[in-house]
Amino acid sequence: MELTEFSSDSKLSIMNALTWVVSAVIHGFEAILDTFAVDISTTINQRINGTPVYYANALLKYQQGDILQVREDGLAFGYESVDETKQIITQVSYSESSSEVNLDNKLILKVATGSKGKLSAIPAQELVMINAYIHKIKFAGTRIEVTSLEGDVLIPRVSVFYDGAVLESQLYDAIEESLNSYIMNIDFDSGIYISKVFEAIRSVDHVTDVYIDTDAIPEQGVFLAHYNSDGIISQPQKIIRMTHTHSGYIKQSTGKDQEQSLPGFKQAIKLIIDNGCDTNCLQTD
């Protein structure tokens, strides 16, 4: 009530100016507290010890050749200095597996090195040190396995119809580029869908249709061949609708070593000029 005599509509009122400044300060302080609360919550959620995300983040922080330092109370770990050039693990995914022998599930962590579209397996010798690293920071009773395999080989053995306006060699190059772009943009350890592979091929100019010929020899379809932990590649398995990779990523056959018998994109795809007529159409003069 004592301030009523200071009530003024003037834009130059000192009391109004002071009131505005105090209000702005209070509002700014409350906004800072809200932001601080969000930051703290995010930090806590990302540092929940013992969760799969915790171990995945720990693998991304692994530094090749450096000695891991753990606090005496065991509540934190790290390196003397952070060196991103030594952080060789660039991709991590996790899943849980169960068995009738062990009641507790095992946490399977898939890792790879390199950039998206150019991923590769981590050498076996280095993987031994990575497993030692994760076992040093894991919680008692936790069953964890870190794996890193060569990329699953994608084999799109399909018939591709096109309008005949370009040379076969040009179209093969364009389809290969589109499939490589699909591989480049796919997320690590995501599902491989036949529809996505078809979409990548159909997106190429002059392609009119993608078809799986059930009478073709060898059998047509989209296939995937994967490596096991011993580095031996399996026979290509036909994808019915979708599947998951064993390594977490896919690649084109190199045509060398164990992949010598597996066709690359150009060898797997059969190009056919689309004349708008199937095999049962009547031909006219």
C-alpha positions in Angstrom: 0.0 0.0 0.0 2.9 2.3 0.6 3.8 2.1 -3.1 0.5 3.3 -4.4 1.6 6.9 -4.5 4.4 5.8 -6.9 1.9 4.5 -9.4 2.6 6.1 -12.8 1.8 5.5 -16.4 4.9 7.4 -17.5 7.4 5.6 -19.6 10.1 7.4 -17.8 8.9 6.3 -14.3 11.9 5.2 -12.2 9.7 2.8 -10.1 8.4 1.1 -13.3 11.9 0.7 -14.6 13.0 -0.9 -11.3 10.0 -3.2 -11.3 10.8 -4.3 -14.9 14.5 -4.9 -14.1 13.6 -7.0 -11.0 11.0 -9.0 -13.0 13.5 -9.6 -15.8 16.1 -10.8 -13.3 13.7 -13.2 -11.6 12.5 -14.6 -14.9 16.1 -15.1 -16.1 17.0 -16.8 -12.9 14.1 -19.2 -13.1 15.0 -20.0 -16.8 18.5 -20.8 -15.7 17.2 -23.1 -13.0 15.0 -24.9 -15.5 17.9 -25.4 -17.9 20.1 -26.6 -15.1 17.5 -29.1 -14.0 17.3 -30.5 -17.6 21.1 -30.7 -17.9 21.4 -32.5 -14.6 18.6 -34.9 -15.5 20.2 -35.7 -18.9 23.6 -36.3 -17.3 22.1 -38.6 -14.6 20.2 -40.6 -17.2 23.3 -41.1 -19.3 25.4 -42.2 -16.4 23.1 -44.9 -15.0 25.8 -47.4 -14.1 25.3 -51.0 -15.2 22.8 -50.3 -18.0 23.4 -51.3 -21.7 23.8 -47.7 -22.6 26.4 -47.3 -19.9 28.5 -50.0 -21.4 28.0 -48.8 -24.9 29.1 -45.3 -24.0 32.1 -46.8 -22.2 33.2 -48.6 -25.3 33.0 -45.4 -27.3 35.5 -43.9 -24.8 38.0 -46.7 -25.1 41.4 -45.5 -26.1 43.8 -47.9 -27.9 47.0 -48.5 -26.0 46.2 -46.3 -23.0 46.0 -47.5 -19.4 42.6 -47.2 -17.8 42.5 -45.5 -14.4 39.8 -46.4 -11.9 39.1 -44.3 -8.8 39.8 -46.0 -5.5 36.1 -46.0 -4.6 35.3 -47.7 -8.0 32.7 -45.1 -8.9 34.4 -43.7 -11.9 37.0 -44.5 -14.5 38.8 -42.7 -17.3 42.2 -42.0 -18.9 44.8 -39.5 -17.9 44.0 -37.5 -21.0 41.3 -37.8 -23.7 42.8 -38.5 -27.1 40.1 -38.9 -29.8 42.7 -40.3 -32.3 43.0 -43.4 -30.1 39.2 -43.9 -29.8 39.0 -46.6 -32.5 35.4 -47.8 -31.7 33.0 -45.6 -33.7 29.8 -47.8 -33.7 28.2 -49.7 -30.9 24.9 -51.6 -30.5 23.7 -53.9 -27.8 21.2 -56.8 -27.4 20.5 -59.4 -24.7 20.6 -63.2 -25.2 19.3 -65.9 -22.9 20.0 -69.6 -22.6 18.6 -72.5 -20.6 22.0 -73.0 -19.0 22.4 -69.6 -17.4 19.4 -67.9 -15.8 21.0 -64.4 -16.3 20.9 -62.9 -19.7 24.1 -62.1 -21.5 24.7 -58.6 -22.9 26.1 -58.7 -26.4 27.8 -55.6 -27.6 28.6 -55.3 -31.4 31.4 -52.9 -32.3 33.0 -51.6 -35.5 35.5 -49.1 -36.5 35.5 -46.6 -39.4 32.9 -44.2 -40.7 29.4 -45.0 -41.9 29.4 -46.9 -45.2 33.1 -47.7 -44.7 33.0 -49.7 -41.5 35.3 -52.7 -40.8 35.8 -55.2 -38.0 38.2 -54.5 -35.2 41.3 -56.9 -35.3 41.1 -60.0 -33.0 44.2 -58.9 -31.1 42.6 -55.5 -30.3 39.3 -57.1 -29.4 41.0 -59.1 -26.7 42.1 -55.8 -25.0 38.7 -54.3 -25.5 37.1 -57.3 -23.7 39.6 -56.9 -20.9 38.7 -53.2 -20.7 35.0 -53.9 -20.5 35.5 -56.7 -17.9 37.5 -54.3 -15.7 34.6 -51.8 -15.5 31.7 -54.2 -15.5 29.6 -54.8 -12.4 29.9 -58.1 -10.5 27.8 -60.8 -11.9 27.3 -59.2 -15.2 27.7 -61.4 -18.3 29.1 -59.3 -21.2 30.6 -60.2 -24.6 32.0 -57.8 -27.1 32.0 -58.9 -30.7 33.3 -57.4 -34.0 32.8 -59.2 -37.3 33.4 -58.5 -40.9 30.4 -56.9 -42.6 27.5 -59.0 -43.9 27.6 -59.2 -47.7 24.5 -58.0 -49.5 23.6 -59.8 -52.7 20.6 -58.2 -54.5 20.1 -61.0 -57.1 17.1 -59.4 -59.0 15.8 -58.5 -62.4 15.8 -54.8 -63.1 13.7 -53.4 -66.0 14.7 -50.1 -67.6 13.6 -48.0 -70.5 16.7 -48.7 -72.7 17.6 -45.0 -73.0 21.1 -45.5 -71.6 23.9 -48.0 -71.9 23.9 -51.0 -69.6 27.3 -50.0 -68.2 26.0 -46.6 -67.3 22.9 -48.0 -65.6 25.0 -50.6 -63.7 27.2 -47.8 -62.4 24.2 -45.7 -61.3 22.6 -48.7 -59.5 25.8 -49.5 -57.7 26.2 -45.9 -56.6 22.6 -45.9 -55.3 23.1 -49.1 -53.4 26.3 -47.8 -51.9 24.5 -44.7 -50.8 21.9 -46.9 -49.1 24.7 -48.7 -47.3 26.3 -45.3 -46.3 23.1 -44.0 -44.8 21.8 -47.0 -43.0 22.1 -47.0 -39.2 24.4 -49.4 -37.4 22.7 -52.7 -36.5 19.4 -51.7 -38.1 17.1 -54.0 -39.9 17.7 -54.9 -43.6 14.4 -54.6 -45.5 13.9 -55.9 -49.0 11.7 -52.9 -49.7 14.5 -50.5 -48.9 16.9 -52.3 -51.2 14.3 -52.2 -54.0 13.6 -48.6 -53.2 17.3 -47.8 -53.7 17.3 -49.5 -57.1 14.0 -48.0 -58.2 15.3 -44.5 -57.4 17.8 -44.6 -60.2 16.8 -42.8 -63.4 15.6 -45.0 -66.3 14.7 -47.9 -64.0 11.1 -48.8 -64.4 10.7 -51.9 -62.2 12.5 -54.3 -59.9 11.3 -58.0 -60.0 12.2 -61.3 -58.4 11.9 -64.0 -61.1 10.9 -67.2 -59.4 11.9 -69.3 -62.4 15.4 -67.8 -62.7 18.5 -69.9 -62.2 20.3 -69.2 -60.0 17.5 -68.3 -57.6 16.7 -64.7 -57.4 16.0 -62.6 -54.3 17.9 -60.5 -51.8 20.5 -62.5 -49.9 22.8 -61.9 -47.0 26.0 -63.8 -46.1 27.6 -63.3 -42.7 30.9 -64.1 -41.0 31.1 -66.0 -37.8 33.4 -65.4 -34.8 36.0 -67.6 -36.5 36.1 -65.4 -39.6 34.4 -68.0 -41.8 31.6 -66.7 -44.1 28.3 -68.6 -44.4 26.3 -69.5 -47.4 24.0 -66.6 -48.5 20.6 -66.7 -46.8 17.6 -65.4 -48.6 15.8 -62.5 -46.9 12.0 -63.1 -46.7 11.0 -59.6 -45.7 13.6 -58.3 -43.3 16.5 -59.5 -41.2 19.2 -58.3 -38.9 22.9 -58.4 -39.6 25.4 -60.4 -37.5 28.0 -57.7 -37.7 25.8 -54.7 -37.5 26.6 -53.4 -41.0 26.5 -54.5 -44.6 28.8 -54.2 -47.6 29.2 -55.3 -51.2 31.2 -58.4 -52.1 34.8 -57.8 -52.7 35.1 -60.8 -54.9 38.3 -61.9 -53.0 39.3 -64.6 -50.6 36.2 -66.1 -49.0 33.9 -63.7 -50.9 35.3 -64.8 -54.3 32.2 -66.9 -55.1 29.8 -64.1 -54.0 28.7 -61.7 -56.8 29.0 -58.0 -56.5 26.0 -55.7 -57.3 26.8 -55.6 -61.0 27.1 -59.4 -61.3 24.0 -60.1 -59.2 21.6 -57.8 -61.0 20.1 -58.8 -64.4 19.1 -55.9 -66.6 16.1 -56.2 -69.0 14.7 -53.6 -71.3 11.1 -52.9 -70.4 9.0 -53.0 -73.5 5.7 -52.8 -71.6 5.0 -56.5 -72.3 5.4 -59.6 -70.2 6.3 -63.1 -71.5 2.7 -63.9 -72.3 2.1 -60.8 -74.5 1.4 -61.4 -78.2 3.9 -59.9 -80.6 2.5 -57.9 -83.6 4.2 -56.9 -86.8 
